[in-house]
């Protein structure tokens, strides 16, 4: 591995006057200083392997030192596009003495996974950054916004700091019955794990109500946990709070053990990621689906009420697409909606740009503003607006509020942002106007 090798400006050694003899003719030539400049050897041993050793000792941190500086990660890193960042630059900084445990770079990675997709050495920032963050929690300052989320999650079981009693309030105005297992604990096919933003955020609640109406229209046997539900906490884990994630795991699995269900379905790609990757590592395996995977095979059975006549573009969530390989189910749903034309952004599917919400980034916009020229969501909105679409559609609870704010801050107020399920619901209801 390349260790040390700090690149420093070379020291010029010049003579005021020099005479050089040609090796061919023997004739001597006078050279002015600018032509007789020589350089001292560059220093290659200023730094040792200590920085890499400290990171490699952490479970998950081993691969940082595998980097050989090819630079393929830099042009695909979303943070580097709006700042001075990238895995190769992280590697180089550690190589030249930077303490990664104590610098702002530690909190800028969104763990989107695009660097890992192109890295020939499999340098895994999705494992490295959470490992270093976890080690740094007790020894360095955690961004205030992130610490606030950790405390809310620990005390109340959700990142928004809301009372658990309000978890199912959105269902009261759904217009269809929503079964809560604590009140009706009979076996159910689909346990719908609503997660925080569809439970508490006003725009998320709109999508939750839309899902309830569509699920009932399709005859799906489903139910929610209601006040018993707590966040799965995968974003908190990626932000470094593995202990909090493990505590939530114990609480969640104890609740799930009380009920009989065939599969868990969630609208949150981060919750989906936890269920399919993290829970099996801890001995708990469930059949888990994202809501688009549940609905895609059933959508032909929906009764449409009208055509929407909309041109839309779709943003692939990192933790549904790149991290877990699902690109087609959302597009199947979009393609089934009458009157909807899908136009893809240049960066889509495997190379989709990140909204900035992953890896704790959902709660770090204030912190990252000091290190980036614009929010990742703002850059993505500009790309969406460039397609000429009327609507930017998403299927991650983080993205409707992120992109809605970004549309306003970039002057694209006419770009509507909504979840796919909202468009499906809109097309099945006579007289419904898009918001």
Steps between C-alpha positions, in 0.01 A plus 500: 500500500618855444601642838653838559599678182379844590499714191688820583607787275851428370782730606666664202880509484622755250842638409533857385698383202580161350697372199399168352701309241314321221567127502486503119699802387688575818402863468426679829175690545416766759174431686309762700349398839157407362666236278737348753247440773535172689282354776579347833356150560138503613443381854321163501533399862349784703205286609463142611218246497346605832194669348407195295579268789255680729221469242584144398464385859131589485261229375403627155791742467750261344452589135603868509866410461427291191459817291767542235394844387341424162250781557195325351299587812550874473276579199212285635509628860198730544666699777811566289276654234395773741814515712855376541454140605508140379634166629833539321546838668408345836765234443759758399426718803541206737818406314644846563416519868138618531315357800176386338344453844513875565421681173179611329559257211388223731138622490467597133470152345140402422593130461329507160720217372587645160872494575486131590320431172802617298790419736729225363644438849162480680573784740172496693412844634156367607686295761796730563318822584249354751787315670710816537196704605415248768854520639491881483173542691673484836812693408400789276219747448195357327309752286225647716220410257607136503534484876147637530366221278687236701345629823148517354529149363629366831227667706199476268576232242493734201725761341240776499456510877126428484290313753455136409129543573478705180646227279166399349319835500549529124271199455201677655456713188595237240137444406541122523541266799859446617549202727727542805633171631486594868121534465454209258790254540379231260753370241556726201670465162677838487636679804543853367793665677416868451824651645549855624442737209179339375378486860575857609603733216195670340608417145591149603156456654346593163686208345404265785133580451538447125657160563214402729243581233690318225573194717135470596390543140727211402366279778833465680480349847714745698540661839730735691654496847385854580633628835707183545713578195848646546742601229734227381775762524716404202587863423603548862723192469664638187553830682704311761248404769526122473421465871171682449423282200568185703271624777224571248555156350425337834186709550372454145551124490326462838199685358498303175510172693154579639329476162457262208568638152642368174708797388604850600446779249638851548508823297845584641801366304715545811267283707492252211880493501505424872253214463677330210862560602540586867230295672614165350851568634344516846302179459164646392388438142173622354351505154532873435384716211496863405146615432573532127598132492171410668287703261679445167360147440152613608467831317319349201207438735448866586194683371611831353263797514681742269813590309743741663671636185830564676863488391701362794857416584602250766774513763645159594551477878857387576388242754237344275693513174877496530512337843233235442463469125136602453452730201205351316215484753465880533511539121237229458267700722573827321447338160161365606351840593277624216625811327840506668814531286831412664812684389824389662766731636851453363612347829257223583489136607852384603651846458216697657598810693445503877237719669742558790282335764684172551753420770354760734507770232125548541573691820831666406411766244599780737835338571583412140414848372841617622676247277293490182396752237140376497292223651501171312121523481528837327734362237265207440200732465687696234555175310133409534386843380735466204295209366195721458299282738192626679559270797801353677379167638672309778447193717695581815347691793809720534474637149166681478593756771861523379415559136203723575725733699765483228249586229412819689860597578608454136208692352325194357174550689307367202663157534264285700655237727302197612522131576401247235221375725344847499477498121347152504244613757429818304430303182252274679295779654256707298534875549832486686742785427875469540665706768 
